[in-house]
Amino acid sequence: MKTMQRYFRVDRKNIAFLKFILEAYDGMAVMRTLGPHEGVVELMIAPDFERDVNEILDNLRGEFEVQPIDPPADIKEL
């Protein structure tokens, strides 16, 4: 299955919360932390769920900052 990768910066104290929220929607997206000290995370979004993930992120932005960023240069493929 081909996924879409998107990258974000969040306050590191919110990383676990964001992961729990996304994983509550089984099969929609998987999150991995790329830079725990910087709050850099990667979302691997399942096909056809980009709109749903965007809605979740938009709602969470009322709680804390979720800033889209460019892919980090030193990323390793899974």
C-alpha positions in Angstrom: 0.0 0.0 0.0 1.4 3.4 -1.0 1.2 6.0 1.7 1.5 9.8 1.7 4.2 11.2 4.0 3.8 14.5 5.7 6.0 16.2 8.2 5.1 18.4 11.2 6.7 20.2 14.1 4.8 20.0 17.4 5.7 20.8 21.0 7.4 17.7 22.2 5.1 17.5 25.2 2.2 16.9 22.7 3.9 14.1 20.6 2.4 11.2 22.5 -1.1 12.8 22.6 -1.0 13.4 18.8 0.1 9.7 18.3 -2.7 8.4 20.5 -5.3 10.5 18.6 -4.2 9.4 15.2 -3.9 5.7 16.2 -7.5 5.8 17.6 -8.6 6.0 13.9 -7.4 2.5 13.0 -5.8 2.3 9.6 -5.9 6.0 8.8 -2.3 7.0 9.6 0.8 6.0 11.4 3.1 8.5 13.1 6.7 8.2 13.9 8.9 10.7 15.8 12.0 11.8 13.8 13.3 14.4 16.2 12.0 14.1 19.7 13.8 17.1 21.0 12.7 19.3 18.1 9.2 17.9 18.0 9.5 16.6 14.4 7.1 13.9 13.4 6.2 12.1 10.2 2.7 11.0 9.3 2.3 8.1 6.9 -1.3 8.6 5.7 -3.2 5.7 4.1 -4.7 6.3 0.6 -8.0 8.2 0.6 -7.6 9.4 4.2 -5.7 12.7 3.6 -8.9 14.8 4.0 -9.7 13.0 7.3 -6.2 13.5 8.7 -6.4 17.2 7.7 -9.6 17.6 9.6 -8.2 16.0 12.7 -5.1 18.2 12.5 -7.2 21.3 12.0 -9.2 20.5 15.1 -6.1 19.8 17.1 -4.6 23.2 16.2 -7.2 24.7 18.6 -5.4 22.8 21.4 -1.7 23.1 20.3 0.5 24.1 17.4 0.8 21.6 14.5 3.2 23.3 12.0 3.7 21.6 8.6 7.4 21.5 7.6 9.5 20.3 4.6 10.8 16.7 4.8 14.0 16.6 6.9 17.1 16.0 4.8 18.3 13.1 6.9 15.2 11.0 6.7 15.5 7.2 6.6 12.9 5.1 4.6 11.1 2.4 6.5 
